Amino acid sequence: MTFPLSDADRRVADTAAADILLEVSPVGVATVTLNRPAKINALTQAMCLRFGSIVSELSAREDIRCVVITGAGNAFCPGADIGEFAAARSTVAQARRFNDIFHGAVETVPACPHPTVAVIRGACVGGGLQLACACDLRIAAEDAKFGVPVNRLGLAVDYRELAPIVRIAGEAAAFEILLTGSVYRGEKAKQLGLVSHLVPPGELAAEAARLVERIVQGAPLVNRWHKRFIRRLAEGRVLTPAELDEPFACYETQDYAEGWRAFLEKRTPVFSGR
């Protein structure tokens, strides 16, 4: 599955308009909310299509400085809605189609040039954990729950589903998560690498806002460069001469001139993203 959507897929995505919400603040913080609290934000095919379309569109916007992904109510996301399995994942062909849609949606997150932050409370399991691991940072309440207990369903995690978890948590932790089917909280989840920041439940909103504010205060072009550089280094391939030269482009930006002048003048820089 790729984005933007075909006309047929867009019509399906439009049916989930109330289930995936987008809000953009005046300072360029885009908040994408999984909004199905009665189902603890379990993902339907339509939601995946709408989510991928939204994040893809945000990626093309120069005014965005950070993308926040969160869930409404008391949960982040438990993954796919099992209620759809009979109609959408009862055959190999249906499962392949669903996975293409789901992965097309999830993969828009690491492909997004802007910093991405998952704000997590409650259940963050299965496909929800894969989505969180696709984000650059994950801030969670201490009582949030993490895991991939699909061995209880007779369901295998495919390579694309597993990749974000292995990238974040590593091979040893992935073995523990998948083979035991355990669900983890608090410090154990952080030890496994599933959480970047862990805070008391009552402080999650405020701490997440402070984290996002620190990101937004940085030069947006630099944040985008750093995200791309880190992802590129993780690929393990030899860097080309052009790639090695790319970081020096910052010296020709208005943000660089503003940054060092503001430092000398002992004032807060005002970055334009140019």
HELIX and SHEET records of a PDB file:
HELIX    1   1 ASP A    7  ASP A   14  1                                   8    
HELIX    2   2 PRO A   37  LYS A   39  5                                   3    
HELIX    3   3 GLN A   45  SER A   59  1                                  15    
HELIX    4   4 ILE A   82  GLU A   84  5                                   3    
HELIX    5   5 PHE A   85  ALA A   88  1                                   4    
HELIX    6   6 VAL A   92  VAL A  106  1                                  15    
HELIX    7   7 THR A  108  ALA A  111  1                                   4    
HELIX    8   8 GLY A  127  ALA A  134  1                                   8    
HELIX    9   9 VAL A  150  ARG A  152  5                                   3    
HELIX   10  10 TYR A  159  ALA A  169  1                                  11    
HELIX   11  11 GLU A  171  THR A  180  1                                  10    
HELIX   12  12 GLY A  186  GLN A  191  1                                   6    
HELIX   13  13 PRO A  201  GLU A  203  5                                   3    
HELIX   14  14 LEU A  204  GLN A  217  1                                  14    
HELIX   15  15 PRO A  220  ALA A  234  1                                  15    
HELIX   16  16 PRO A  241  ASP A  245  1                                   5    
HELIX   17  17 GLU A  246  GLU A  252  5                                   7    
HELIX   18  18 GLN A  254  LEU A  264  1                                  11    
SHEET    1   A 6 ILE A  20  VAL A  24  0                                        
SHEET    2   A 6 VAL A  29  LEU A  34 -1                                        
SHEET    3   A 6 CYS A  66  GLY A  71  1                                        
SHEET    4   A 6 THR A 116  ILE A 120  1                                        
SHEET    5   A 6 LEU A 137  ALA A 141  1                                        
SHEET    6   A 6 HIS A 197  VAL A 199  1                                        
SHEET    1   B 3 ALA A 123  VAL A 125  0                                        
SHEET    2   B 3 LYS A 145  GLY A 147  1                                        
SHEET    3   B 3 VAL A 183  TYR A 184 -1                                        
END                                                                             
